[in-house]
Amino acid sequence: MSGRAAYSAPDTAEQLSPRRQQNCPYPEFGFAEHLNALHPPTTSSGKPRKGRVILARKKKDGDWDETACRFDEIVTTASKMLDEDPSNVFVTQNVFRRRSRCTAELETIGAVWSDVDYYKSNEWSGRTPEAVAAAVLEHLADKRIPMPSYILSTGCGLLCVWLITPLPAQAEPRWSAVQRHILTNMEDFAADNKAIDASRIFRVVGGKNSKIVGAKVQLIWCQSKPDSLMRYDFGYLADEILPETQASIKANKAARRAEYEAKKNARVPNDEGVKKPSTRRLFTSAGYYELVLKELEAIRKFRSVDGRLPAGGRNSWLFCVAIALTHIHGPEEAADMAVALGLEATGWPRKEVVSSLSSTMKRARKETARTKTETDANQIRLDARYKLSVARIIDLVEITEEEMAALKLTLLLREHLKKRRANLRRVKSRQRHGGKSRDEQKLAKLEIGKKCNLLKVSEGMTVRELAIKFGHAVGHISTAMALAKAP
């Protein structure tokens, strides 16, 4: 798209009102209709789709029992699983290349979503799903975000889904940006910040939520009709949701590239004719995660004198620590160290700690077992282990700015704090080298401006002549004179 398309908010109250029947708002929309809408078996041109959809059940030990299905097997497999245990059937929102739902095996992306845990919100807790859904739709309209394709009641929350034409895995970064932007705009409804990754699974329509007695997973609102749900072009949806359109991003990127090339070509070689190499410090993966681990340990000790984390943040902290360890050590050594840290930090039974680490260690063992022959020679080999950005760690562990300052963290910092520290370092460096402070520079410029204004009036000197007299650039003299004239 060359520009942002005109957005039209819903016209009628009917579009913003979920159906009010309490038992089953859309009885015609069952698990088969849900799975076929989420994962249509053919492409828009009628060809069979590639990849696998993962249906999952949670085992008693906390691990997942996952079944990879071809598109023609999804409905029959889900039917059997629902018959066995309707409260324990989940499905991936995206499609994967192999029998694993790790992001590294992503084949196509078919939806954008927001998992709304409104029961955690003081404002919305205790309200009916229909009332919260109506409020969500009004909120999205106010934010000028297109309406979801459908909204499910999941028993104790809502799942808002925007169906999209299938995207290749290479589009995952921009898709993730859309996910994060929707999450930011849904904070008032306690949207789950841990449910935005491409491998996320959610309950199937027709199932039940075991957390609440009698709670069913069902459709409570949709655009158009249940048998013809709205499916967006991702380019349009992203341009409507994100601050910048794809066209403007490409234009800015091209401009930055051109500016970089111009600067690069203008650099003067040294005496040997060789351009000076960059001295910027670069992190290796292991080095990055070693610093992550060090600072997470500092946070744990800061939050508790005895090293045992308070309830509510133990699982997220241990998850981040385990991922860091898998990038530093082999899977078996990482597992032993993670279990030891988990027992010390959480106080949980060993079995529970091992269960909480199972998916992370499973990824690490898979990465170790892979060989070069598994990957096509022309294809980039993707790491099967989980990876975490600084921003993601901060959100998961809920690191406060007070903790960042008190512990003098160097990596796990918000961007504005990094900039503030960089500015302070520049100020101190200037002072060490005898340079003037900003205030001193401003006073000096003000004095020159006053003298120049006086000479211009009394002797009729031009700005160029004044620049030669005082030994400054013409632009410097101009701004100094304007500063001196300012009230």
Secondary structure by P-SEA (a helix, b strand, c coil): ccccccccccccccccccccccccccccccaaaaaaaacccccccccccbbbbbbbbbccccccbbbbbcccaaaaaaaaaaaacccbbbbbccccccccccccccccccccccccccccccccccccaaaaaaaaaaaaaaacccccccccccccbbbbbbbcccccccaaaaaaaaaaaaaaaacccccccccccccbbbbccccccccccccccccccccccccccccccaaaaaaacccccaaaaaaaaaaaaaaaaaaaaacccccccccccccbbbbcaaaaaaaaaaaaaaaaaaaccccccccccaaaaaaaaaaaaaacccaaaaaaaaaaaaaacccccaaaaaaaaaaaaaaaaaaaacccccccccbbbbbcbbbbcaaaaaaaacccaaaaaaacccccccaaaaaaaaaaaaaaaaaaaccccaaaaaaaaaaaaaaaaaaaaaccccaaaaaaaacccaaaaaaaaaaaacc
